[in-house]
Amino acid sequence: MSRKAFTLIELLVVIAIIAILAAILFPVFAQAKAAAKATSTLSNNKQCALGAIMYAGDYDDTAVIDTLWDGGYPIWFGSPGSDFSPWSYSITPYLKSNPIDQDPLQLSIGSVPAGWASSWWYGYQPQFGYNYTVWSPTYVWSAPAGAGSNPTWPRTAASFSTIARPSDVPMFTETHASLSTIWYGAGGVLTMANVEPVDCNNAPADCFTNWGLNGGLFGFGAPWNDPANGGGTGGVSFKKNGSTTFPVTGFSMTTFGDGHAKAMTPGALAVGTNFTGTANASAVHITDITTYRWTQQ
């Protein structure tokens, strides 16, 4: 009586074929997963902008303030009496769900700790950066008298009617991927919640870094010259296919003042400047204000 079965050679051939197919398909699966995360990132970024636009609708067409101070907020800066609300916490009531300000392309901040409201945990740890120099200018050298060590610098929220080209002006982009955190009094943590323009020398508000070599983002854990993670690019991260060294490549999921969102290359975000990704940050400046995106004009 004969019995049908695979021979050892046939089994080895099948295994070899499966291994070859796996080697071919696994990178495709990884790319598909990254593409799906990028789509989710773009959606979350857009939802943040729509939340900020709804916020403005309730506050006389005024953009959300970068940071509010001393208003009975749940987290304080170093000591009681210096409580604050970053933009992300201020727009929390307008978002569909609390983790909407998180970036799927970035590292996870983990689950909500026991005893914390989810609105605190996510609202104080945004993974998108707010273009505060246009939408909520901050003048850090003009702190009010008597402020002492409490950095309650004046924030001036912009009116949407003052933005000449809202469809060209970034509101939110991806920001650096570092989870280095700053600890605040009530046990809370805050990651960098802002992004800065390509040319800070000519920006209409104080900012601390330019795009380019030796630029970086002072503090907050962003690598100095890692553009994929916000270093040397004002905190703007290019996580999708982004380079970790200069010249800068990749895409940053960006939402504009009119609520539309798209993946932006460094060159597209830096249009109107002489930024190339290879020059020193101190040499970067605005060359065409009519196409420059980071301005109210």
Protein Blocks (a to p, Z undefined) as FASTA:
>chain_A
ZZddddfklmmmmmmmmmmmmmmmmmmmmmmmmmmmmmmmmmmmmmmmmmmmmmmmmngo
iacdfbachehpabdehiahiaccdfklmmmmmpfbfklmpcfkbccebjadehiafklm
mmmmccbdcdfklmmccdfklccehklmaccbccddddfklpmblmlmcfbdcddfbfcd
cddfkopacddfbdcdfblmlpcbdcfbdcdehkbpeejhiafklmknopaplopacfeo
pafbdcdedjdddddfkopacdddfklmmgoiabeolacfklgccfblklombbfZZ
